[in-house]
Amino acid sequence: MAVSGSSSSWVASAVDFGAGFVSGSASIFVGQPFDTIKVRLQTNPRFNGPLECLRHTVRTEGALALFKGVTSPVLSQSAVNATIFGVYGSTLRALGHGAGGSGEGDGSGGDAGAASSPARAPLSAVFVAGSAAGLVQTVFVAPADLIKCKLQVQTASKAAAVYKGPVDVIRKVVRQNGPFGIMRGWVATFWRETPSFGLYFVVYEAIVRQLTDPDSATGPSWIASAVAGAATGSITWASIYPIDVVKSRIQTMPDNTPVAERRMLKVFGDLQREHGTRFFFRGLGTTMLRAMPVNGVLFPVYEAVVRAANTVLAQSEEQ
């Protein structure tokens, strides 16, 4: 379906948001156990590695403990991914690439989604669009990560736990620090998300283009998208991991920690002096391992939803 005019941009944005919502939901369950291990390694020096952390967690708390805090990302990640892909696609179109813009289409009638149109966009535009998506979604990620991290680092029984669940986290954080307390760690989140999402989409596009026939009328195959997504996730995380360590430490500090004690540079310096440089890479292997299936699911599902939406829209246009 080749929609023209402003309606094309509206349709494309709706498809981007919808596909991002579905793909985010599918990927979060795949990665939550890895993420729990990562956060515990980042915040608790007692563990010598991911396997020890995994064994201790399962032995003392049960396998379901690996999904602690999953409610927060499940409720938020779908909206976050909808925002990421929606802003990404809209920014590309605003730059003149994709549906509704002046850029070159893919020739397949698949103008309704960003997954089709970026194949003709220069990687510089892809970086700008990805960075814009990372910037916008910071407002969702910061509070969701705060809730998730606080629940993930709890190792006590339910009866002795400080927080009983996501709502209890919000209630106690707000009571201690006011309504903006839920945004603790947003500065570190900003520096983690904004440039990394520019890199994220650039790496994905660069890889998937190498694995896809440029004359293909259907876009990348499931395998090509999965391989590109898996590689993208690992590469991107490796580039910004130390910032994530600082963010996790800030967000898991006691609620009454003074502001001066949880500034990024202060926390970075304290961790460096106390644990050395290697500490900033604790859990990196687990994170990169997690990123592979998560993004290996995320992108193919996104691409599949976009193609399905394009098919439905094309059929409705013909009627």
ABEGO torsion letter per residue (X at the ends): XBBBEAAAAAAAAAAAAAAAAAAAAAAAAAAAAAAAAAAAAAABAABAEAAAAAAAAAAAAEAAAAABGAAAAAAAAAAAAAAAAAAAAAAAAAAGBEBGBABBBAGAGAAABAAAAAAABBAAAAAAAAAAAAAAAAAAAAAAAAAAAAAAABABBAAABABAEAAAAAAAAAAAAEAAAAABGAAAAAAAAAAAAAAAAAAAAAAAAAABBAABAAEBBAAAAAAAAAAAAAAAAAAAAAAAAAAAAAAABBAABBAAAABAAAAAAAAAAAAEAAAAABGAAAAAAAAAAAAAAAAAAAAAAAAAAAAAAAAAAAX
